[in-house]
Amino acid sequence: MTHLAGSGHPGGSLSATDIFSALYFRVLRHDPANPHWEDRDRFVLSKGHACVGLYATLAESGYFPVETLDTLRKLGSPLQGHPEVGTCPGIEAPAGSEGQAFGMAIGMAIAAKMDKRANRIWTMVGDGECDAGPVWEGAMIAAARGLDNLTAILDRNRIQQDDFCANVLPTEPMAEKWRAMGWHVIEIDGHDMVQVVQSLEASKSVAGKPTMIVAQTVKGKGVSFMENNVDWHGKGPNKEQYEAALRELGGAS
């Protein structure tokens, strides 16, 4: 997708792909044939630049034809560089400004509580995104409201747009910060599918507080020249890089 578009965000999409797969093929209560089903779980991608990975997951789940993926970032395509509501089936919230969609997910969780609905709200934030104040304002609100119908996943790949997170704005100890805010925190290897699924399932039984799953991940996971490489935050691979990446991932060019 990013090769054809000549742009996009492959690194942060690859770090999150295992989690997307666990959510949509194992954990979420959803119906691709009825994306507006009122009792569905909602997944909100707050780190919206990783929508490339989410689009691929939605297509493989049956929300729209896989062939549509080739239209990423093209004029008139439902698959824009950041997710938009109303153009792409399965997208629950727009995401661009850091922390904005996280706040929307919290609002959805509050609404579900008020309406006494059983559906859960799931959201993913980036560690670079946690530089932004709205994330922490939302964290306090979610804890204060006891939103145990909310599970957040932190894609802790340790790289943001221009550099390693520690060089831009150090946020360690990250897990302890969320605990201090009043969240139930689970720390996992975000590429160990057993840990990913078990943590997502376990969050459903937490009572009285929201859950934060801190997933230690690798930016560009699975492609050697992209892994832990700041350069692959936001650009598409050329033809040679694309073919090399597919070979490493076991795909066919």
MIDOSE-1310 file (N, C-alpha, C; in nm, 2 decimals, decimal comma, always signed):
residues 253
mthl	+0,08/-0,12/+0,00/+0,00/+0,00/+0,00/+0,09/+0,13/+0,00; +0,18/+0,13/+0,09/+0,27/+0,25/+0,10/+0,36/+0,26/-0,02; +0,40/+0,14/-0,08/+0,48/+0,14/-0,20/+0,40/+0,21/-0,32; +0,28/+0,16/-0,34/+0,20/+0,22/-0,45/+0,16/+0,36/-0,43
agsg	+0,14/+0,40/-0,30/+0,11/+0,54/-0,27/+0,23/+0,63/-0,28; +0,35/+0,57/-0,25/+0,47/+0,65/-0,24/+0,48/+0,73/-0,11; +0,39/+0,70/-0,02/+0,39/+0,76/+0,11/+0,31/+0,68/+0,21; +0,31/+0,72/+0,33/+0,24/+0,65/+0,44/+0,33/+0,61/+0,55
hpgg	+0,28/+0,53/+0,64/+0,35/+0,50/+0,76/+0,37/+0,35/+0,79; +0,47/+0,29/+0,72/+0,48/+0,14/+0,74/+0,53/+0,10/+0,88; +0,63/+0,18/+0,93/+0,69/+0,14/+1,06/+0,59/+0,11/+1,17; +0,51/+0,22/+1,20/+0,42/+0,21/+1,31/+0,30/+0,12/+1,28
slsa	+0,28/+0,09/+1,16/+0,17/-0,01/+1,12/+0,22/-0,15/+1,15; +0,34/-0,18/+1,11/+0,40/-0,31/+1,14/+0,41/-0,34/+1,29; +0,44/-0,24/+1,37/+0,45/-0,26/+1,51/+0,32/-0,30/+1,57; +0,21/-0,26/+1,51/+0,08/-0,28/+1,56/+0,00/-0,39/+1,50
tdif	+0,05/-0,45/+1,40/-0,02/-0,55/+1,32/-0,06/-0,67/+1,40; +0,02/-0,72/+1,48/-0,01/-0,84/+1,56/-0,13/-0,81/+1,65; -0,14/-0,69/+1,70/-0,25/-0,65/+1,79/-0,38/-0,63/+1,71; -0,37/-0,57/+1,59/-0,48/-0,56/+1,51/-0,54/-0,70/+1,48
saly	-0,45/-0,79/+1,44/-0,50/-0,92/+1,41/-0,57/-0,99/+1,52; -0,51/-0,98/+1,64/-0,57/-1,04/+1,76/-0,71/-0,98/+1,79; -0,72/-0,85/+1,77/-0,85/-0,78/+1,80/-0,96/-0,83/+1,70; -0,93/-0,82/+1,57/-1,03/-0,84/+1,47/-1,06/-0,99/+1,44
frvl	-0,97/-1,08/+1,47/-0,99/-1,22/+1,44/-1,01/-1,30/+1,56; -1,01/-1,24/+1,68/-1,03/-1,32/+1,80/-1,11/-1,25/+1,91; -1,09/-1,12/+1,93/-1,14/-1,06/+2,05/-1,26/-0,98/+2,03; -1,26/-0,89/+1,93/-1,38/-0,80/+1,91/-1,51/-0,87/+1,88
rhdp	-1,61/-0,81/+1,94/-1,75/-0,85/+1,89/-1,79/-0,75/+1,78; -1,79/-0,80/+1,66/-1,81/-0,71/+1,55/-1,87/-0,79/+1,43; -1,93/-0,72/+1,33/-1,99/-0,79/+1,22/-1,95/-0,71/+1,09; -1,85/-0,75/+1,01/-1,82/-0,68/+0,89/-1,93/-0,66/+0,80
anph	-2,03/-0,75/+0,80/-2,15/-0,73/+0,71/-2,25/-0,63/+0,76; -2,23/-0,59/+0,89/-2,32/-0,49/+0,95/-2,23/-0,40/+1,04; -2,15/-0,31/+0,97/-2,06/-0,23/+1,05/-2,12/-0,13/+1,15; -2,25/-0,10/+1,13/-2,32/-0,01/+1,22/-2,41/-0,08/+1,32
wedr	-2,39/-0,21/+1,34/-2,46/-0,28/+1,45/-2,44/-0,21/+1,58; -2,55/-0,18/+1,65/-2,54/-0,10/+1,77/-2,47/-0,16/+1,88; -2,47/-0,29/+1,89/-2,41/-0,36/+2,00/-2,27/-0,41/+1,97; -2,21/-0,36/+1,87/-2,07/-0,40/+1,83/-1,97/-0,34/+1,93
drfv	-1,86/-0,40/+1,95/-1,75/-0,33/+2,02/-1,70/-0,23/+1,92; -1,64/-0,12/+1,98/-1,58/-0,02/+1,90/-1,43/-0,02/+1,92; -1,35/-0,01/+1,81/-1,21/+0,00/+1,81/-1,17/+0,14/+1,75; -1,10/+0,22/+1,83/-1,06/+0,35/+1,79/-0,91/+0,36/+1,78
lskg	-0,86/+0,38/+1,66/-0,71/+0,39/+1,64/-0,67/+0,54/+1,67; -0,62/+0,57/+1,78/-0,59/+0,71/+1,81/-0,45/+0,74/+1,74; -0,36/+0,65/+1,73/-0,24/+0,68/+1,65/-0,27/+0,65/+1,51; -0,35/+0,75/+1,45/-0,41/+0,74/+1,33/-0,32/+0,72/+1,21
hacv	-0,19/+0,76/+1,22/-0,10/+0,74/+1,11/-0,08/+0,59/+1,08; -0,11/+0,50/+1,17/-0,09/+0,36/+1,15/-0,21/+0,30/+1,09; -0,30/+0,38/+1,02/-0,42/+0,33/+0,96/-0,39/+0,23/+0,85; -0,27/+0,23/+0,79/-0,24/+0,14/+0,69/-0,26/+0,00/+0,74
glya	-0,21/-0,03/+0,86/-0,22/-0,16/+0,92/-0,37/-0,19/+0,95; -0,44/-0,09/+1,00/-0,58/-0,11/+1,03/-0,66/-0,14/+0,90; -0,64/-0,06/+0,79/-0,71/-0,08/+0,67/-0,69/-0,23/+0,62; -0,57/-0,27/+0,62/-0,54/-0,41/+0,58/-0,62/-0,51/+0,66
tlae	-0,62/-0,49/+0,79/-0,70/-0,58/+0,88/-0,85/-0,58/+0,85; -0,90/-0,46/+0,83/-1,04/-0,44/+0,80/-1,08/-0,51/+0,66; -0,99/-0,50/+0,57/-1,01/-0,56/+0,44/-1,01/-0,72/+0,45; -0,91/-0,77/+0,52/-0,90/-0,91/+0,54/-1,02/-0,97/+0,63
sgyf	-1,08/-0,88/+0,71/-1,19/-0,92/+0,79/-1,32/-0,92/+0,71; -1,32/-0,85/+0,60/-1,44/-0,85/+0,51/-1,52/-0,72/+0,51; -1,46/-0,61/+0,56/-1,53/-0,49/+0,56/-1,54/-0,42/+0,42; -1,44/-0,45/+0,34/-1,45/-0,40/+0,20/-1,35/-0,49/+0,12
pvet	-1,36/-0,49/-0,01/-1,27/-0,57/-0,10/-1,12/-0,54/-0,07; -1,04/-0,65/-0,07/-0,90/-0,63/-0,05/-0,84/-0,55/-0,16; -0,89/-0,55/-0,28/-0,84/-0,47/-0,39/-0,84/-0,32/-0,36; -0,93/-0,28/-0,28/-0,94/-0,14/-0,24/-0,81/-0,09/-0,18
ldtl	-0,74/-0,18/-0,12/-0,61/-0,14/-0,05/-0,52/-0,07/-0,15; -0,52/-0,10/-0,27/-0,43/-0,04/-0,37/-0,46/+0,11/-0,40; -0,57/+0,16/-0,34/-0,61/+0,30/-0,37/-0,56/+0,39/-0,25; -0,49/+0,34/-0,16/-0,44/+0,42/-0,04/-0,40/+0,56/-0,09
rklg	-0,45/+0,66/-0,02/-0,41/+0,80/-0,04/-0,44/+0,86/-0,18; -0,52/+0,79/-0,26/-0,55/+0,84/-0,39/-0,68/+0,93/-0,38; -0,69/+1,03/-0,47/-0,81/+1,12/-0,47/-0,94/+1,03/-0,48; -1,03/+1,06/-0,39/-1,16/+0,99/-0,39/-1,16/+0,85/-0,32
splq	-1,04/+0,80/-0,28/-1,03/+0,67/-0,21/-1,09/+0,68/-0,07; -1,16/+0,58/-0,02/-1,20/+0,58/+0,12/-1,08/+0,56/+0,22; -0,97/+0,53/+0,16/-0,85/+0,50/+0,25/-0,75/+0,62/+0,24; -0,78/+0,71/+0,33/-0,69/+0,83/+0,33/-0,57/+0,81/+0,43
ghpe	-0,48/+0,91/+0,43/-0,36/+0,90/+0,51/-0,39/+0,89/+0,66; -0,50/+0,94/+0,70/-0,54/+0,92/+0,84/-0,69/+0,88/+0,83; -0,74/+0,80/+0,92/-0,88/+0,75/+0,91/-0,98/+0,86/+0,92; -1,09/+0,84/+0,84/-1,20/+0,93/+0,84/-1,33/+0,85/+0,86
vgtc	-1,42/+0,91/+0,93/-1,55/+0,85/+0,95/-1,64/+0,87/+0,83; -1,72/+0,77/+0,79/-1,82/+0,79/+0,68/-1,77/+0,76/+0,55; -1,64/+0,73/+0,53/-1,58/+0,70/+0,40/-1,53/+0,55/+0,40; -1,49/+0,50/+0,51/-1,44/+0,36/+0,51/-1,51/+0,28/+0,62
pgie	-1,58/+0,17/+0,58/-1,65/+0,09/+0,67/-1,56/+0,04/+0,78; -1,60/+0,04/+0,91/-1,52/-0,01/+1,02/-1,44/+0,10/+1,09; -1,43/+0,22/+1,04/-1,36/+0,33/+1,11/-1,46/+0,39/+1,20; -1,42/+0,40/+1,33/-1,51/+0,45/+1,43/-1,49/+0,60/+1,47
apag	-1,37/+0,65/+1,44/-1,34/+0,79/+1,47/-1,23/+0,84/+1,39; -1,23/+0,97/+1,35/-1,12/+1,03/+1,28/-1,00/+1,04/+1,37; -0,88/+1,04/+1,32/-0,76/+1,05/+1,40/-0,65/+1,13/+1,33; -0,61/+1,23/+1,39/-0,50/+1,31/+1,33/-0,42/+1,38/+1,44
segq	-0,49/+1,48/+1,51/-0,42/+1,54/+1,62/-0,40/+1,44/+1,74; -0,28/+1,45/+1,79/-0,24/+1,35/+1,90/-0,34/+1,36/+2,02; -0,39/+1,24/+2,06/-0,48/+1,23/+2,17/-0,62/+1,26/+2,15; -0,65/+1,31/+2,03/-0,79/+1,35/+2,00/-0,89/+1,22/+2,00
afgm	-0,84/+1,12/+1,92/-0,93/+1,00/+1,91/-0,93/+0,92/+2,04; -0,83/+0,93/+2,12/-0,83/+0,87/+2,25/-0,94/+0,93/+2,34; -0,96/+1,06/+2,33/-1,07/+1,12/+2,40/-1,20/+1,08/+2,35; -1,21/+1,06/+2,22/-1,34/+1,01/+2,16/-1,37/+0,87/+2,21
aigm	-1,27/+0,79/+2,22/-1,29/+0,65/+2,27/-1,35/+0,66/+2,42; -1,29/+0,75/+2,49/-1,34/+0,76/+2,63/-1,48/+0,81/+2,63; -1,52/+0,90/+2,54/-1,66/+0,95/+2,53/-1,75/+0,83/+2,49; -1,71/+0,75/+2,40/-1,79/+0,63/+2,37/-1,81/+0,54/+2,49
aiaa	-1,70/+0,52/+2,57/-1,71/+0,43/+2,68/-1,81/+0,49/+2,79; -1,81/+0,62/+2,80/-1,90/+0,69/+2,90/-2,04/+0,67/+2,84; -2,06/+0,69/+2,71/-2,20/+0,68/+2,66/-2,25/+0,54/+2,67; -2,16/+0,44/+2,65/-2,21/+0,30/+2,67/-2,25/+0,27/+2,81
kmdk	-2,18/+0,33/+2,91/-2,22/+0,31/+3,05/-2,35/+0,38/+3,07; -2,37/+0,50/+3,02/-2,49/+0,57/+3,04/-2,61/+0,50/+2,98; -2,59/+0,43/+2,87/-2,70/+0,36/+2,80/-2,71/+0,22/+2,85; -2,62/+0,18/+2,94/-2,63/+0,04/+3,00/-2,61/-0,06/+2,89
ranr	-2,52/-0,04/+2,80/-2,49/-0,13/+2,69/-2,37/-0,22/+2,73; -2,37/-0,34/+2,68/-2,26/-0,44/+2,71/-2,14/-0,43/+2,62; -2,15/-0,35/+2,51/-2,04/-0,34/+2,42/-1,92/-0,28/+2,49; -1,80/-0,32/+2,44/-1,67/-0,26/+2,50/-1,61/-0,17/+2,40
iwtm	-1,53/-0,08/+2,45/-1,45/+0,02/+2,37/-1,31/-0,02/+2,38; -1,24/-0,02/+2,27/-1,10/-0,05/+2,26/-1,03/+0,06/+2,19; -0,91/+0,10/+2,23/-0,84/+0,20/+2,16/-0,69/+0,18/+2,16; -0,62/+0,23/+2,07/-0,47/+0,22/+2,06/-0,41/+0,35/+2,06
vgdg	-0,31/+0,38/+2,14/-0,23/+0,50/+2,14/-0,09/+0,47/+2,11; -0,01/+0,57/+2,06/+0,13/+0,55/+2,04/+0,21/+0,61/+2,16; +0,33/+0,57/+2,17/+0,41/+0,63/+2,28/+0,45/+0,77/+2,25; +0,48/+0,80/+2,12/+0,50/+0,94/+2,09/+0,38/+1,02/+2,11
ecda	+0,26/+0,97/+2,09/+0,14/+1,04/+2,11/+0,12/+1,08/+2,26; +0,19/+1,00/+2,35/+0,18/+1,03/+2,49/+0,25/+1,15/+2,53; +0,32/+1,21/+2,44/+0,38/+1,35/+2,46/+0,27/+1,45/+2,48; +0,16/+1,42/+2,42/+0,05/+1,52/+2,42/-0,04/+1,52/+2,54
gpvw	-0,07/+1,64/+2,59/-0,15/+1,66/+2,71/-0,29/+1,59/+2,71; -0,36/+1,60/+2,59/-0,49/+1,53/+2,59/-0,50/+1,39/+2,63; -0,39/+1,32/+2,61/-0,38/+1,18/+2,65/-0,40/+1,16/+2,80; -0,32/+1,25/+2,87/-0,32/+1,24/+3,02/-0,45/+1,30/+3,08
egam	-0,51/+1,40/+3,02/-0,64/+1,45/+3,06/-0,74/+1,34/+3,04; -0,74/+1,27/+2,93/-0,83/+1,16/+2,91/-0,81/+1,05/+3,01; -0,68/+1,02/+3,04/-0,65/+0,91/+3,13/-0,71/+0,94/+3,27; -0,71/+1,06/+3,31/-0,77/+1,09/+3,44/-0,92/+1,08/+3,44
iaaa	-0,98/+1,13/+3,33/-1,12/+1,12/+3,32/-1,17/+0,98/+3,32; -1,11/+0,89/+3,24/-1,15/+0,75/+3,23/-1,14/+0,68/+3,36; -1,03/+0,71/+3,44/-1,02/+0,65/+3,57/-1,12/+0,70/+3,67; -1,14/+0,83/+3,66/-1,24/+0,90/+3,76/-1,38/+0,84/+3,73
rgld	-1,41/+0,81/+3,61/-1,55/+0,76/+3,57/-1,55/+0,60/+3,59; -1,45/+0,54/+3,63/-1,45/+0,40/+3,65/-1,48/+0,32/+3,52; -1,42/+0,36/+3,41/-1,46/+0,30/+3,28/-1,40/+0,16/+3,26; -1,46/+0,06/+3,33/-1,41/-0,08/+3,31/-1,45/-0,14/+3,18
nlta	-1,53/-0,07/+3,10/-1,56/-0,11/+2,96/-1,47/-0,06/+2,86; -1,35/+0,00/+2,90/-1,26/+0,06/+2,81/-1,12/-0,01/+2,83; -1,07/-0,06/+2,72/-0,93/-0,11/+2,72/-0,85/-0,03/+2,62; -0,73/+0,02/+2,66/-0,64/+0,09/+2,57/-0,52/+0,00/+2,56
ildr	-0,46/+0,01/+2,44/-0,33/-0,06/+2,41/-0,23/+0,05/+2,37; -0,12/+0,05/+2,44/-0,01/+0,14/+2,41/+0,09/+0,07/+2,32; +0,11/+0,11/+2,20/+0,20/+0,05/+2,10/+0,34/+0,11/+2,14; +0,41/+0,04/+2,22/+0,54/+0,10/+2,28/+0,66/+0,06/+2,19
nriq	+0,66/+0,12/+2,07/+0,77/+0,09/+1,98/+0,89/+0,19/+2,00; +0,88/+0,29/+2,08/+0,98/+0,37/+2,13/+1,04/+0,47/+2,02; +0,97/+0,48/+1,91/+1,01/+0,58/+1,81/+0,89/+0,66/+1,77; +0,92/+0,79/+1,75/+0,81/+0,88/+1,70/+0,86/+0,94/+1,57
qddf	+0,80/+1,05/+1,53/+0,82/+1,09/+1,39/+0,97/+1,12/+1,36; +1,04/+1,19/+1,44/+1,17/+1,24/+1,41/+1,29/+1,17/+1,48; +1,26/+1,09/+1,59/+1,37/+1,04/+1,67/+1,31/+0,94/+1,77; +1,40/+0,87/+1,84/+1,35/+0,79/+1,95/+1,28/+0,87/+2,06
canv	+1,18/+0,82/+2,11/+1,10/+0,89/+2,21/+1,18/+0,95/+2,33; +1,27/+0,87/+2,37/+1,36/+0,91/+2,49/+1,44/+1,03/+2,46; +1,47/+1,06/+2,33/+1,55/+1,17/+2,29/+1,46/+1,30/+2,27; +1,33/+1,28/+2,26/+1,24/+1,39/+2,23/+1,18/+1,44/+2,36
lpte	+1,11/+1,34/+2,43/+1,05/+1,38/+2,56/+1,04/+1,25/+2,64; +1,13/+1,22/+2,73/+1,13/+1,09/+2,80/+1,00/+1,08/+2,88; +0,94/+0,96/+2,88/+0,82/+0,93/+2,95/+0,82/+0,81/+3,04; +0,94/+0,76/+3,06/+0,95/+0,65/+3,15/+0,95/+0,70/+3,30
pmae	+0,90/+0,63/+3,39/+0,84/+0,49/+3,38/+0,70/+0,50/+3,32; +0,67/+0,45/+3,20/+0,54/+0,46/+3,14/+0,43/+0,39/+3,21; +0,46/+0,26/+3,24/+0,35/+0,18/+3,30/+0,31/+0,24/+3,44; +0,41/+0,28/+3,51/+0,38/+0,34/+3,65/+0,30/+0,46/+3,64
kwra	+0,32/+0,54/+3,53/+0,24/+0,66/+3,51/+0,09/+0,63/+3,50; +0,06/+0,52/+3,42/-0,08/+0,48/+3,40/-0,14/+0,43/+3,53; -0,06/+0,35/+3,60/-0,11/+0,30/+3,73/-0,14/+0,42/+3,82; -0,05/+0,52/+3,82/-0,07/+0,64/+3,91/-0,20/+0,71/+3,87
mgwh	-0,24/+0,70/+3,75/-0,36/+0,77/+3,70/-0,48/+0,69/+3,74; -0,47/+0,57/+3,79/-0,58/+0,49/+3,83/-0,62/+0,38/+3,74; -0,53/+0,34/+3,64/-0,57/+0,24/+3,55/-0,51/+0,10/+3,59; -0,58/+0,00/+3,55/-0,52/-0,14/+3,57/-0,42/-0,16/+3,45
viei	-0,30/-0,19/+3,48/-0,20/-0,20/+3,37/-0,15/-0,34/+3,36; -0,14/-0,39/+3,23/-0,08/-0,52/+3,20/+0,03/-0,49/+3,10; +0,15/-0,55/+3,13/+0,27/-0,53/+3,04/+0,30/-0,66/+2,97; +0,31/-0,65/+2,83/+0,33/-0,76/+2,75/+0,43/-0,74/+2,64
dghd	+0,47/-0,85/+2,58/+0,54/-0,85/+2,45/+0,44/-0,84/+2,34; +0,43/-0,73/+2,27/+0,33/-0,70/+2,17/+0,34/-0,78/+2,05; +0,44/-0,87/+2,03/+0,45/-0,96/+1,92/+0,44/-1,10/+1,96; +0,41/-1,13/+2,08/+0,38/-1,27/+2,13/+0,23/-1,28/+2,13
mvqv	+0,18/-1,36/+2,03/+0,03/-1,36/+2,01/-0,04/-1,42/+2,13; +0,02/-1,51/+2,20/-0,04/-1,57/+2,32/-0,06/-1,46/+2,43; +0,05/-1,38/+2,45/+0,04/-1,27/+2,55/-0,06/-1,17/+2,50; -0,06/-1,14/+2,37/-0,15/-1,03/+2,32/-0,30/-1,08/+2,35
vqsl	-0,33/-1,20/+2,31/-0,47/-1,24/+2,32/-0,51/-1,26/+2,47; -0,42/-1,31/+2,55/-0,45/-1,33/+2,69/-0,48/-1,20/+2,76; -0,40/-1,10/+2,73/-0,41/-0,97/+2,79/-0,54/-0,90/+2,75; -0,57/-0,91/+2,62/-0,70/-0,85/+2,57/-0,82/-0,91/+2,64
eask	-0,81/-1,05/+2,64/-0,93/-1,12/+2,70/-0,93/-1,09/+2,85; -0,82/-1,08/+2,92/-0,82/-1,06/+3,06/-0,88/-0,92/+3,10; -0,86/-0,82/+3,01/-0,91/-0,69/+3,04/-1,06/-0,68/+3,05; -1,13/-0,78/+2,99/-1,27/-0,78/+3,00/-1,32/-0,81/+3,14
svag	-1,24/-0,87/+3,22/-1,29/-0,91/+3,36/-1,25/-0,81/+3,46; -1,17/-0,70/+3,43/-1,13/-0,60/+3,52/-1,25/-0,52/+3,56; -1,27/-0,50/+3,69/-1,39/-0,42/+3,74/-1,34/-0,29/+3,80; -1,42/-0,19/+3,77/-1,41/-0,06/+3,84/-1,30/+0,04/+3,79
kptm	-1,22/+0,00/+3,69/-1,12/+0,09/+3,63/-1,09/+0,04/+3,49; -1,04/+0,14/+3,41/-1,00/+0,11/+3,27/-0,87/+0,03/+3,27; -0,85/-0,04/+3,16/-0,72/-0,12/+3,15/-0,63/-0,06/+3,04; -0,50/-0,05/+3,07/-0,40/-0,01/+2,98/-0,31/-0,13/+2,96
ivaq	-0,30/-0,18/+2,83/-0,20/-0,28/+2,80/-0,08/-0,22/+2,74; +0,03/-0,22/+2,81/+0,15/-0,16/+2,76/+0,22/-0,27/+2,68; +0,22/-0,26/+2,54/+0,27/-0,36/+2,45/+0,41/-0,32/+2,40; +0,51/-0,39/+2,44/+0,65/-0,36/+2,40/+0,66/-0,42/+2,25
tvkg	+0,68/-0,33/+2,16/+0,68/-0,36/+2,02/+0,81/-0,31/+1,95; +0,82/-0,35/+1,82/+0,94/-0,31/+1,74/+0,88/-0,24/+1,62; +0,92/-0,11/+1,60/+0,88/-0,04/+1,49/+0,94/-0,10/+1,36; +0,85/-0,13/+1,26/+0,89/-0,19/+1,14/+0,91/-0,34/+1,15
kgvs	+0,84/-0,40/+1,25/+0,86/-0,54/+1,28/+0,85/-0,63/+1,16; +0,95/-0,72/+1,14/+0,94/-0,82/+1,03/+1,02/-0,78/+0,91; +1,06/-0,66/+0,90/+1,14/-0,61/+0,79/+1,27/-0,56/+0,84; +1,38/-0,63/+0,81/+1,51/-0,60/+0,88/+1,55/-0,45/+0,87
fmen	+1,54/-0,39/+0,75/+1,59/-0,26/+0,73/+1,50/-0,15/+0,79; +1,38/-0,19/+0,83/+1,28/-0,10/+0,89/+1,28/-0,11/+1,04; +1,32/-0,22/+1,09/+1,31/-0,24/+1,24/+1,40/-0,14/+1,31; +1,33/-0,07/+1,41/+1,40/+0,02/+1,50/+1,47/+0,13/+1,42
nvdw	+1,42/+0,17/+1,30/+1,48/+0,27/+1,22/+1,39/+0,39/+1,21; +1,43/+0,50/+1,26/+1,35/+0,62/+1,26/+1,31/+0,66/+1,12; +1,39/+0,63/+1,02/+1,37/+0,67/+0,88/+1,24/+0,62/+0,83; +1,19/+0,51/+0,89/+1,07/+0,44/+0,83/+0,94/+0,47/+0,91
hgkg	+0,94/+0,59/+0,98/+0,82/+0,63/+1,04/+0,71/+0,67/+0,93; +0,75/+0,75/+0,83/+0,65/+0,80/+0,74/+0,70/+0,81/+0,60; +0,73/+0,70/+0,53/+0,76/+0,70/+0,39/+0,74/+0,57/+0,33; +0,71/+0,56/+0,20/+0,68/+0,44/+0,13/+0,81/+0,38/+0,07
pnke	+0,82/+0,25/+0,07/+0,94/+0,19/+0,01/+0,94/+0,20/-0,14; +1,06/+0,21/-0,20/+1,07/+0,20/-0,35/+1,05/+0,06/-0,39; +1,06/+0,03/-0,52/+1,04/-0,10/-0,58/+1,13/-0,21/-0,52; +1,26/-0,17/-0,51/+1,36/-0,27/-0,46/+1,33/-0,30/-0,31
qyea	+1,30/-0,19/-0,24/+1,28/-0,21/-0,09/+1,15/-0,29/-0,07; +1,05/-0,26/-0,15/+0,92/-0,33/-0,14/+0,94/-0,48/-0,16; +1,01/-0,51/-0,27/+1,03/-0,65/-0,30/+1,11/-0,72/-0,19; +1,21/-0,66/-0,14/+1,29/-0,71/-0,03/+1,21/-0,73/+0,09
alre	+1,12/-0,64/+0,12/+1,04/-0,65/+0,24/+0,94/-0,77/+0,23; +0,88/-0,78/+0,11/+0,79/-0,89/+0,09/+0,86/-1,03/+0,11; +0,99/-1,04/+0,06/+1,06/-1,16/+0,07/+1,08/-1,20/+0,22; +1,12/-1,10/+0,30/+1,14/-1,12/+0,44/+1,01/-1,16/+0,51
lgga	+0,90/-1,10/+0,47/+0,77/-1,13/+0,53/+0,71/-1,26/+0,48; +0,77/-1,32/+0,38/+0,72/-1,44/+0,32/+0,60/-1,42/+0,22; +0,59/-1,30/+0,17/+0,49/-1,27/+0,07/+0,54/-1,29/-0,07; +0,45/-1,26/-0,16/+0,49/-1,27/-0,31/+0,48/-1,13/-0,37
s	+0,58/-1,09/-0,45/+0,57/-0,96/-0,51/+0,49/-0,96/-0,63
